[in-house]
């Protein structure tokens, strides 16, 4: 399954193989799969996506299949297709030949063109009777909830903010990542039977109760605070962290600038 269709002129081909998919050398040996072999792009993907497959499907116009392939490892292709820092592209084996495959743009295309009005859902395993609490409805918490639900567990997510989605939803500006994209993918998680409770902060007392009422608890409170610079005056009046500034602007349009 090559990443890219190979186009040659048989009249002048001398079988140098430079036109061929370079990734094969990482995953194949004499056309036999290499045990544990990973293409360089897949090895560098933080989400562990099987990049060769969505690329293969998109090359053939099969966007829904590409979307299913991505969601096998990452439930948020719409988000990642817009804001991922795509280390896979820097490791692409085609760089020495011409240029890297635009994997990030392909992931966005999979979401934009592969999401019908009634998006098909993956199959869930039979119910296990187990209950899991997830604290935080950001990318980590919702990813955990997504795959636990597919495994047949009953999942409840507790989110302190008025909307689910974490930093992608409440900190990244609309022009960079539309709220509708995040909301769409949150709905995909909820559609699996995950109960997402917003405006539900969890303090020490509530957490103690969760650990008693649920079979397991996953804490995914994220990184909601700006890093400090360690310079004089950063705590002075009128100084606000970037994360807080973006959150106020996104949720209530209350960020003031002078």
C-alpha positions in Angstrom: 0.0 0.0 0.0 2.2 2.8 -1.2 1.8 6.3 0.2 1.7 7.7 -3.3 0.8 6.3 -6.7 3.9 5.6 -8.6 4.0 7.1 -12.1 6.7 6.0 -14.5 7.6 6.2 -18.2 8.3 2.5 -19.0 10.3 3.6 -22.1 13.0 5.3 -20.1 12.8 3.4 -16.7 16.0 1.8 -15.7 14.7 0.4 -12.4 16.6 2.7 -10.1 13.6 2.8 -7.7 14.1 6.4 -6.8 10.5 7.1 -7.8 9.2 4.4 -5.5 7.7 5.0 -2.0 10.8 5.4 0.2 8.8 4.3 3.3 8.9 0.7 2.1 12.5 0.4 3.2 11.4 1.0 6.8 8.6 -1.5 6.8 9.5 -4.1 4.2 12.5 -6.3 3.4 12.4 -7.9 -0.1 8.6 -7.3 -0.2 8.1 -9.1 3.2 6.9 -7.0 6.2 9.7 -6.3 8.6 8.7 -7.4 12.2 8.1 -4.2 14.2 8.9 -2.1 11.2 7.6 1.5 11.3 7.7 4.2 8.7 9.6 7.2 9.9 6.5 9.4 9.9 4.5 6.9 11.9 7.3 6.5 14.4 7.4 10.3 15.1 3.6 10.7 15.4 2.7 11.4 19.0 -0.7 9.8 18.5 0.7 6.7 16.8 -1.4 7.0 13.7 -0.9 4.6 10.8 -0.1 7.4 8.4 0.4 5.2 5.4 -3.3 4.1 5.4 -5.1 7.4 5.4 -2.6 8.6 2.7 -3.3 5.6 0.7 -7.1 6.0 1.0 -7.1 9.7 0.3 -5.0 9.2 -2.9 -8.0 7.1 -4.1 -10.7 9.5 -2.9 -11.8 7.2 -0.1 -12.1 9.9 2.6 -14.4 8.1 4.9 -12.0 5.1 5.0 -9.2 7.5 5.7 -11.2 9.0 8.6 -11.9 5.6 10.1 -8.2 4.7 9.9 -7.2 7.9 11.7 -9.8 7.4 14.4 -8.5 4.0 15.2 -5.7 5.8 17.0 -6.9 9.4 17.3 -10.5 10.5 17.8 -9.8 14.1 16.8 -8.6 14.3 13.2 -10.6 17.6 12.7 -8.6 19.2 15.5 -5.3 17.7 14.8 -5.7 18.4 11.0 -5.7 22.1 11.9 -3.4 22.6 14.9 -1.0 19.6 15.1 2.6 20.6 14.9 3.1 17.6 12.5 6.5 16.2 13.4 5.7 13.4 10.9 6.3 15.8 8.0 9.9 16.6 9.2 10.7 12.9 9.2 9.1 12.0 5.8 11.3 9.7 3.8 10.5 11.5 0.6 12.4 14.7 1.7 15.7 13.6 0.2 13.9 12.8 -3.1 11.7 15.9 -3.4 9.6 17.0 -0.4 7.7 15.6 2.5 4.0 14.5 2.2 1.7 17.1 3.6 0.3 14.7 6.2 -1.4 17.4 8.3 -3.3 18.8 5.3 -4.4 15.2 4.4 -5.7 14.6 8.0 -7.7 17.8 7.7 -9.1 16.7 4.3 -10.1 13.3 5.8 -12.2 15.1 8.4 -13.6 17.8 6.0 -14.5 15.4 3.2 -15.0 12.2 5.1 -17.6 13.3 7.7 -21.1 12.9 6.3 -24.2 14.2 8.1 -24.6 10.8 9.7 -21.0 9.9 10.5 -20.5 6.2 10.8 -19.5 5.1 14.3 -17.0 2.4 15.1 -18.4 -0.9 16.6 -18.5 -1.1 20.4 -17.7 -4.2 22.3 -20.4 -5.7 24.6 -21.1 -3.9 27.8 -18.7 -4.9 30.6 -20.7 -3.4 33.5 -17.7 -1.4 34.6 -18.0 2.3 35.3 -15.1 4.8 34.8 -15.0 8.5 35.8 -12.9 10.9 33.8 -11.9 14.3 35.3 -11.4 16.8 32.5 -13.0 17.0 29.0 -9.9 18.0 27.2 -8.1 16.0 24.5 -6.6 13.5 27.0 -9.9 13.0 28.9 -12.1 12.7 25.9 -9.6 10.3 24.2 -9.7 8.1 27.2 -13.5 8.2 27.3 -13.7 7.4 23.6 -11.7 4.2 23.7 -13.1 3.0 27.0 -16.6 3.4 25.6 -15.5 1.3 22.6 -14.3 -1.3 25.0 -17.8 -1.5 26.5 -17.3 0.5 29.7 -19.7 3.1 30.9 -17.9 6.5 31.1 -18.8 9.7 32.8 -16.7 12.8 32.1 -16.6 15.8 34.6 -15.6 19.1 33.2 -15.3 22.4 35.2 -15.7 24.7 32.2 -19.1 25.4 30.5 -18.1 23.6 27.3 -16.2 20.4 26.6 -13.0 20.2 24.5 -10.3 21.7 26.7 -7.7 24.0 25.3 -8.7 23.3 21.6 -12.2 24.6 22.5 -11.6 27.4 25.0 -8.1 28.7 24.2 -7.4 28.4 20.5 -9.0 31.3 18.6 -11.9 30.7 16.2 -9.9 31.7 13.1 -7.4 29.0 13.9 -9.7 26.3 15.1 -13.4 26.8 14.6 -15.6 25.8 17.6 -17.9 23.9 15.3 -15.0 21.5 14.5 -14.3 20.8 18.1 -18.0 20.5 19.0 -18.5 18.0 16.2 -15.8 15.7 17.5 -17.0 16.0 21.1 -20.4 14.9 19.8 -18.8 11.8 18.3 -17.5 10.9 21.7 -20.9 11.5 23.4 -22.6 9.5 20.6 -20.8 6.4 22.0 -22.8 6.8 25.2 -20.3 8.8 27.1 -22.0 11.2 29.6 -20.2 14.6 29.6 -21.1 16.8 32.5 -20.0 20.4 32.0 -19.8 23.0 34.8 -18.9 20.1 37.1 -15.6 20.9 38.9 -14.1 18.1 41.0 -12.5 19.1 44.3 -10.8 16.8 46.8 -14.2 15.8 48.4 -15.8 15.0 45.1 -12.7 13.1 43.9 -12.9 10.9 47.0 -16.5 10.1 46.2 -15.6 9.3 42.6 -13.0 6.7 43.6 -15.7 5.0 45.6 -18.5 5.1 43.2 -16.6 4.1 40.0 -14.4 1.1 39.2 -11.6 3.4 37.9 -10.9 7.2 37.7 -8.7 8.9 35.0 -7.5 12.3 35.9 -6.9 14.5 32.9 -7.0 18.1 34.2 -4.6 19.3 31.5 -2.4 22.3 31.6 -4.8 25.3 32.0 -2.2 27.8 33.4 0.3 29.9 31.6 3.9 29.3 32.3 5.8 32.0 34.2 8.7 33.8 32.7 10.5 34.4 36.0 11.0 38.2 35.3 10.3 41.2 37.6 6.9 42.7 37.2 5.1 39.7 35.7 2.6 39.7 38.6 1.9 43.4 38.3 -1.5 44.8 37.6 -2.4 44.6 33.9 -0.2 41.6 33.2 -2.1 38.5 32.1 -0.9 35.1 30.9 -1.5 34.0 27.4 -3.6 31.0 28.3 -5.9 33.1 30.6 -6.1 35.9 28.0 -7.2 33.4 25.3 -9.7 31.7 27.6 -11.4 34.9 28.6 -11.5 36.1 25.0 -13.0 32.8 23.8 -15.6 32.2 26.5 -16.8 35.7 27.5 -15.0 38.1 25.2 -13.8 39.8 28.3 -10.0 40.1 27.6 -9.0 43.8 27.8 -6.0 45.3 26.0 -4.6 48.8 26.5 
